[in-house]
Amino acid sequence: MSPFLHLHAAHCESGVTAALLRHAGLELSEPLAFGLGSGLFFCFPPFVRVMGMPLVSFRSYPGTVFQLACRRLGVQTEQRKYASEARGIEELDQLLARGVAVGVQTNMFWLSYFPREFRSQFNGHNLIALARRGDVYELSDPMLKEPVELDADLLRRSRFSKGLLAPRGALYFPLRIPAKVDLGAAVVAAVRDNARKMLAPFPIIGVRGIRRLARHVRAWARREDEKRQRLLLGHVVRMQEEVGTGGAGFRFMYAAFLQAAGELLGHAPYLEASERMTAAGDAWRAGFAGTAARIMKGHPRPGEDVESAAELLLDCARREEELFRFLLANTPRTASVPVAHALASR
C-alpha cells in the first residue's frame, strides 16, 4: 500500500473519511464524503445538557458520515467499540503494526497538540492513527496541516473518555473498495436521505428543531436576566461555530457537495440548491451568529436584541425547509454514473 498522505480538511470526520478512502484507493473530495454521508443535520434536545447549557448540534451523530458514505459507495468497512480499555488499546496497536491507518473517535480535551484554550470536553472529534512507536502515537488530525505525535496515555484517555457521546474506544477503517462504484446512485440516495432527515416530523431535529430553538431563545428574553441571556446566546454561537458541531460551515460544505453533484449528473436543480444552501450558511453566520455575538458582547446594533435573534433563527428554518423540499421535489428517482477506481476530486 502507498504511504499515507495527510489531508488538511475543514471538518474532522469528513476529512478522516476522505483521507481513509483515498489511502484505500478511492479518491474522494471532502465535500463529496460529507454529502454522501448525510453530514448536514440539526438537533436541539433541550433536556440534554452540555456544561449546564442545552445541547445544540448541527451535525449528524459521530461515525455516521463514514458509515453512510462507505455504505452508499459499496465500500466494506470494519467498525469497533470496546467495553475494555486494554482490549481497545491492544487491537489498535495490532492494526497499526500491520500498517492499517485507523480512524478513531476521541475527546478533544486530551489532545495536547491543540492549544489549551481550544480544547474542550467534546467526545466527537475524529482523527487517524498511523503508527505507534514506544509510548507515542503518530496521528493524522485533519484539523492540522501536518501529522503529529501524542503520548499513548493521552490517546487512551481521549479514546475512553466518559460522558455525552462517549467514544468507547471507537475505531474504524475501510476493508475493501469495489472495482467500480456508482457515484450517481450514491449521490441521489444521499440527497434524498438528508432532505428527509431535515424535514422529519420530530420536534427536536431538522427544521422543526431550529424552530424549537427559536422558541427557547424568545423565552430566554422573557425569563432570564441579561447576563444569563448573553451566556445562553454565547453557548449557541460556540456550538455553531467553534465546538465541532458544524453550524454555518457545514452549510457551505453541503453547498460544495451539491455543486459537485450537479456537475457530475448534469442536473441544474442541484446547482441552484447549492447557491441557496450558501445563502442559508450566510444567514446562520452573518445573520444569527453575528447578531448574537454582538448582543453577547454588549454592543448590539439598533434593533438587535434577543427577540430579533429568535426571528433570524426562524428565517434560517424557513430557508432550509424550502431548500430541502425543493431537493426532494427535484431529485431524480435514479441516476447512474459508474466510476472506476479512483473518483476524480472536485
N, C-alpha and C positions, 0 to 999 in steps of 0.2 A: 504493500500500500504506500502511496506517496506521502511525503512529510505533511504534517498538519499545517494548514495556513490559517493564521489568526484572522478573525473577522471583527473589525470595529463597527458596531451596529448602533441603531437608535434605541433598541429595546432588548432586554436580556433574553427572553425566551424565543422571540422570533429570530434574534441573532444567533442563538445557540442552535435552533432548528436549521437555519440556512447553512451554518458552518458544518454541522454534523452531516447533513445531506451532501454538501459539496465534498467533504472528506471521503464519503462513501461512494462518490462518483456521479452525483446528481446535482448539477449546478442550478441553483435557485436563488433569486434575489430575496432580500429580507421582506420587502412588501408582499411578494407572492407567498412567502412562507406564512406571513401574518394573516393574509386574507384567506389562504387555503385552510388555515387552522381556525377560522371564525374567531379571530382575536378581538374584534370590536365588541364591547359589551357595556352594560351599566347595571349596577346593583346597589340598592340602598336599603339594607335591613337595619332600621334604627335601633333595634333591640340588641344588635351586635356592637360591642364597644371596642375601640382601639385607643388606648391611653386615655380612657374616660370619655372619649368622643364617639359619636355614631360612625360606623364604617361606611365609607363611600368608595365604591370600586368602579373603575372604568374599563376593566379588563376581564377576560374570561379566567376561570379557575386555573391556577398554575399547573402546567403539564398538558393542558388540553390543546394548545397550539401545536405542539409537537405531535401529539397523538392523532388529532384530526387531520393535520396536513399529511402525515405519513399514510394514514388510512386511505385518504382520497387519492393519493398517488400510487397506492398499491405497494408501499414500502413495508416490509416486515420489520418489526421492532421488538426490543426487549425493554420492559419497564419493571422495576422492582422497588419495594419498600420493605422496611425491616422493623421488627419488634426488638431485636437485639443489636446494640451498637457494635459489639465485637464482630458479629456476622456481617453487618453492613460494611465495616471497615475492611474486613478480610476479603469480601467479594469485590469491592472496588479495587483493592490492591492487586488481586488476581487478574482482573480485567486489564489494568494498566500494565502489568507485567507482560501480558500478551500483545501489547501495543494498541489496545482499543481506546479510542477517545470517547469519554463517557460524560454525558450531560448529568449534572447534579443540581438539586434544589437546595437552597441554603438560606440561613438567616443573615442578613446583611450586616448586623451589628458586629459579628465576629470576624469580618473580613478586614484585617488590619491594614491592607494596602490602600483602602479608602481613607481619606482624611476623617478624623473623628467627628467633625461637625456634619459630615454627610452620612454617617452610619446611624441606623435606627433599627428598632426591633420589628423587622419586616421579614417574614418567613418565605416570601415568594420570589427570591432572587435566584436566577438560573445562571450557571456557568459551566465550563467544560474542564474536567480533569484530564491531564495529558500524561503525567508520569509521577512516580514517587521516587525520591532519592533520599534515603535515610528518613529523617524526621521532617522533610519538606516535600510539599506537593508542587508540581508545576501546573499552573492553571491558565486557561484562556477565558478571560472575562470580557464579554463583548462591549462592556461599558468603557474599556480601556484600550489604548492604542497598541499595546504590546502585551504578550503573556507575562505573568507574574508568578512569584513563589509565595507560599503560605505555609506557616507552621502546621504540622499534622494535627496537633491538639486543637488548634483554632478551627481547622476544617471539620474536625469531629464535632466540636461544639456547634458549629454552624449547621451541619447536616442533621443533627439530632436535637435541635432547639425545640422547646415546648411552646405551647400557645396556639393562637389562631393560625391556621394554615401550616401546622407543624409538618416539617418535611419528612420525618421518619426515615431519614437516610435515603430518600428517593434518588434513584439513578435511572438513566435511560440512554439508548443508543440504537441506531439502525442495524439490522442484521442482514437484510438482503434487499437490493434495489432491482426492480424488474428491468428487463432489457428495453422495454418501452413503457411509457406512461401516457395516459390520455389526459393531457393537461386541460383540454377544453371541458371535458366532462367533470373534472375535478373543480374547475372554476365555477361552473354553473351550480353544482351541488353546494359549494361553499357559500356563494352569494345567497342562494335561497335559504340555507340554514341560518346564516347570520341575520337575514332580514326577519325571519320568523321568530328568532330569539328576541330581537329588539322590539318586536310587536306583540310579544307574548301577553296573554291576559292575566298576568300576575302583578300585584300592586307594588312589588319591590324591585322588579327588574325591567330592563329596557326603557322605553319612553314613559311607561307608567311609573317606573321608579324615579325618573327625572322629575316628573310632576309631583310625586310624593315628596321628594327633596324640596321642591319649591314651596310646598305647603308647610313643611317644617321650618324653612327659612323665614317664611312670613310669620309663623307662630313665634319664632325667636324674637322678632321685632316687638311682639306684644308682651311676651312673658319674661324675657331675660333682660338683665341690666346691660348697659352699654358695653362694659368690659367683657361680659360673657358673650355678647353678640359678636364682638371682634374675635374672640378666641374661637368660636364656632365657625365663623366665616373663614378665618385663617386655616383652620383644620381642613375644610373642604378644598380650599385652594391648594394646600400642601398635598392632599391626597390626589388632586387632579394633576398637578404639575411637577411634583418632586419625589413622591414616595415610591413610584414604580407601578402605580395602578393605571397609568395610561393617559387619561384626560384628552386634552386637545391634540397632543402629539399622536395619539392613536387615530384620531380622525384624519390627520394629514397622511399617516401611513396607509390607512384604508383607502384614501383617495388615490394614492400612488398604485395600490393594488388594482383598483377599478380602472385606472388609466391603462395599466398593463393588460388587464383582462379585455378591455375594449379594443386595444390594438391587436391582441392575439386573435380574438374572434371576429374582428371587423364589425363590432357591434356598437353603434353610435350611442344608444342609451347608457351604456356603461361609461362612456366618455363624458356624457352630460352629468351622470351621477357623480363622477369624480370631481367635477367642478362644484357641484352642490355640497359634496362632503367637505371639500376645502373650505367653503363658506361656513359650514357648520363648525369646523375647527376654529375658524376665526371668531365665531360667536361665543364659543367656550372660552377662548384665551383672551382676546382683546375685549370682548363684551363682559361676560360674567366674571372671569378671574381678575381682569383689570379693575373693574368696579369694586369687587370685593376686597382686593388688595388696598385700594385707596381708602375704603371705609375702615379696614382693619388698622391702617396706619394713622387714621385720624385726619386724612386730607381728602375728603370726598369732593368731587366737583359739584356744582349746583345741580340739584335734583337727584343726586345719588344718595341712596340710603338703603337699609336692609330690604325694604319693600321693593325698591327698584331692582335690587339684586335677584329677588324672587321672580320678578317679571322676566328678567333676562334668562333665567333657567327655563321658564315656560316657553320662551322663544326657541331655546335650544331643543326642547322636547318637540315643539311643532315642526321645526326644520327636519329633525331626524325621523319623525313619524312620516312626514310627506316623502322624504327620500326613500325610506325602506318600503313604503307602499309602492312607490314608483319602481323600485328594483324588482319587487315581486311581480308587478304587472308587466315588466319589460324584460324579464329573464327568460331566455329560450328554454323550452321544455328539455331539449337535448342539444349537445354540441360535442363535436369530437375533433380534437387536434392531437393525434398521436405524435409523440416526440421521442426520439431515440435518446439514449444516454447522453448527452447531457443537455439540459434545457439551457437555452440562451438567457443570460442575465438581462434584466430590464431595469 
